[in-house]
Amino acid sequence: MFSKGQIIFALLFFMFFVITITISYQKDLKENKLHYKGTYKILISFIIGIILLFVIKFSSK
């Protein structure tokens, strides 16, 4: 289905992509902690909201 060259290219691309994403994440981690304080509260509120929607849906049957 794929030639040997295509498989090698895909593997190399994937490896370099993962390495680049990891390095970028580590560089941004310090700034993200500074600029995005308290975002976990928003995540928790979204999760609670979705749970409440399911509770309302199943309790109204």
Residue frames as a rotation matrix with the C-alpha (Angstrom) as fourth column:
MET 1
0.571 0.821 0.000 0.00
0.821 -0.571 0.000 0.00
0.000 0.000 -1.000 0.00
PHE 2
0.908 -0.367 -0.204 2.78
-0.330 -0.924 0.192 2.46
-0.259 -0.107 -0.960 0.93
SER 3
0.586 -0.786 -0.199 6.27
0.105 0.317 -0.943 2.43
0.804 0.531 0.268 -0.49
LYS 4
0.255 -0.589 -0.767 9.30
0.947 0.313 0.075 2.07
0.196 -0.745 0.638 1.75
GLY 5
-0.719 -0.561 0.410 10.22
0.520 -0.826 -0.220 5.73
0.462 0.055 0.885 1.20
GLN 6
-0.051 0.797 0.602 6.76
-0.233 -0.596 0.769 6.92
0.971 -0.101 0.216 2.22
ILE 7
0.739 0.295 -0.606 6.89
0.439 0.472 0.765 4.90
0.511 -0.831 0.219 5.43
ILE 8
-0.194 -0.894 -0.405 10.35
0.972 -0.118 -0.205 6.26
0.135 -0.433 0.891 6.28
PHE 9
-0.675 -0.003 0.738 9.18
0.139 -0.983 0.123 9.81
0.725 0.185 0.663 5.57
ALA 10
0.376 0.909 0.181 6.09
-0.108 -0.151 0.983 9.34
0.920 -0.389 0.042 7.74
LEU 11
0.584 -0.210 -0.784 8.12
0.766 0.461 0.447 7.98
0.267 -0.862 0.431 10.65
LEU 12
-0.536 -0.843 -0.035 10.71
0.824 -0.514 -0.236 10.77
0.181 -0.155 0.971 10.44
PHE 13
-0.430 0.470 0.771 8.01
-0.044 -0.864 0.502 13.42
0.902 0.182 0.392 10.12
PHE 14
0.643 0.726 -0.243 6.16
0.159 0.184 0.970 12.04
0.749 -0.662 0.002 13.15
MET 15
0.235 -0.638 -0.733 9.35
0.966 0.239 0.101 11.90
0.111 -0.732 0.672 15.25
PHE 16
-0.770 -0.578 0.270 10.37
0.564 -0.814 -0.136 15.48
0.299 0.048 0.953 14.42
PHE 17
-0.108 0.828 0.550 6.80
-0.076 -0.559 0.826 16.71
0.991 0.048 0.123 14.91
VAL 18
0.721 0.371 -0.585 6.61
0.485 0.333 0.808 15.19
0.495 -0.867 0.060 18.40
ILE 19
-0.169 -0.870 -0.463 10.05
0.986 -0.147 -0.083 16.58
0.004 -0.471 0.882 19.30
THR 20
-0.742 -0.098 0.663 9.09
0.279 -0.945 0.172 20.07
0.609 0.312 0.729 18.08
ILE 21
0.284 0.926 0.250 5.77
-0.034 -0.251 0.967 20.05
0.958 -0.283 -0.040 19.92
THR 22
0.563 -0.129 -0.816 7.48
0.785 0.393 0.479 18.89
0.259 -0.910 0.323 23.14
ILE 23
-0.542 -0.833 -0.112 10.14
0.837 -0.523 -0.162 21.62
0.076 -0.182 0.980 22.95
SER 24
-0.546 0.409 0.731 7.51
0.022 -0.865 0.501 24.29
0.837 0.290 0.464 22.21
TYR 25
0.553 0.795 -0.248 5.35
0.236 0.136 0.962 23.11
0.799 -0.591 -0.112 25.11
GLN 26
0.241 -0.535 -0.810 8.26
0.970 0.169 0.177 23.24
0.043 -0.828 0.559 27.53
LYS 27
-0.787 -0.528 0.321 9.14
0.539 -0.840 -0.061 26.79
0.302 0.125 0.945 26.43
ASP 28
-0.356 0.747 0.562 5.54
-0.195 -0.647 0.737 27.97
0.914 0.153 0.376 26.80
LEU 29
0.092 0.448 -0.889 4.90
0.718 0.589 0.371 26.22
0.690 -0.672 -0.268 30.11
LYS 30
-0.621 -0.393 -0.679 6.41
0.768 -0.478 -0.426 29.04
-0.157 -0.786 0.598 32.19
GLU 31
-0.961 0.269 0.061 4.42
-0.238 -0.922 0.305 31.73
0.138 0.279 0.950 30.40
ASN 32
-0.264 0.916 -0.301 1.20
0.034 0.321 0.947 29.71
0.964 0.239 -0.116 30.50
LYS 33
-0.140 0.168 -0.976 1.41
0.947 0.309 -0.082 29.47
0.288 -0.936 -0.203 34.27
LEU 34
-0.849 -0.243 -0.470 1.76
0.395 -0.882 -0.257 33.26
-0.352 -0.404 0.844 34.43
HIS 35
-0.881 0.445 -0.163 -0.99
-0.456 -0.703 0.545 34.23
0.128 0.555 0.822 31.98
TYR 36
-0.183 0.850 -0.493 -3.59
-0.363 0.408 0.838 31.51
0.914 0.332 0.234 32.53
LYS 37
-0.987 -0.130 0.097 -4.03
-0.128 0.259 -0.957 31.39
0.099 -0.957 -0.272 36.29
GLY 38
-0.562 0.800 0.210 -7.34
-0.388 -0.031 -0.921 29.96
-0.730 -0.599 0.328 37.47
THR 39
-0.414 0.431 -0.801 -8.41
-0.869 0.073 0.489 28.34
0.269 0.899 0.345 34.21
TYR 40
-0.925 0.083 -0.371 -9.09
0.151 0.976 -0.157 25.12
0.349 -0.201 -0.915 36.09
LYS 41
-0.664 0.729 -0.164 -12.11
-0.012 -0.230 -0.973 26.87
-0.747 -0.645 0.161 37.63
ILE 42
-0.161 0.584 -0.796 -13.60
-0.939 -0.340 -0.059 27.37
-0.304 0.737 0.603 34.17
LEU 43
-0.626 -0.130 -0.769 -12.96
-0.480 0.842 0.247 23.72
0.615 0.524 -0.589 33.29
ILE 44
-0.948 0.280 -0.151 -14.62
0.294 0.589 -0.753 22.55
-0.121 -0.758 -0.641 36.49
SER 45
-0.413 0.843 -0.345 -17.65
-0.389 -0.506 -0.770 24.78
-0.823 -0.183 0.537 35.84
PHE 46
-0.257 0.285 -0.924 -18.03
-0.948 0.109 0.297 23.37
0.186 0.952 0.242 32.30
ILE 47
-0.824 -0.090 -0.559 -17.88
-0.061 0.996 -0.070 19.81
0.563 -0.024 -0.826 33.62
ILE 48
-0.811 0.569 -0.133 -20.44
0.215 0.078 -0.974 20.60
-0.544 -0.818 -0.185 36.33
GLY 49
-0.304 0.708 -0.637 -22.68
-0.766 -0.579 -0.279 22.23
-0.566 0.403 0.719 33.72
ILE 50
-0.428 0.099 -0.899 -22.55
-0.711 0.577 0.402 19.18
0.558 0.811 -0.176 31.45
ILE 51
-0.934 0.084 -0.347 -23.27
0.262 0.819 -0.509 16.87
0.242 -0.567 -0.788 34.39
LEU 52
-0.630 0.740 -0.233 -26.25
-0.134 -0.400 -0.907 19.03
-0.765 -0.540 0.351 35.35
LEU 53
-0.269 0.519 -0.811 -27.60
-0.961 -0.200 0.191 18.83
-0.063 0.831 0.553 31.80
PHE 54
-0.631 -0.002 -0.776 -27.41
-0.244 0.950 0.196 15.03
0.737 0.312 -0.600 31.92
VAL 55
-0.922 0.321 -0.215 -29.06
0.319 0.317 -0.893 14.95
-0.219 -0.893 -0.394 35.35
ILE 56
-0.412 0.805 -0.426 -31.91
-0.572 -0.593 -0.567 17.15
-0.709 0.010 0.705 34.07
LYS 57
-0.365 0.240 -0.900 -32.28
-0.867 0.266 0.422 15.04
0.340 0.934 0.111 30.94
PHE 58
-0.698 0.022 -0.716 -32.48
0.049 0.999 -0.017 11.73
0.714 -0.047 -0.698 32.77
SER 59
-0.886 0.393 -0.246 -34.63
0.281 0.033 -0.959 13.02
-0.369 -0.919 -0.140 35.63
SER 60
-0.476 0.735 -0.482 -37.26
-0.712 -0.644 -0.280 14.48
-0.516 0.210 0.830 33.29
LYS 61
-0.774 0.170 -0.610 -38.07
-0.384 0.640 0.665 11.12
0.504 0.749 -0.430 31.68
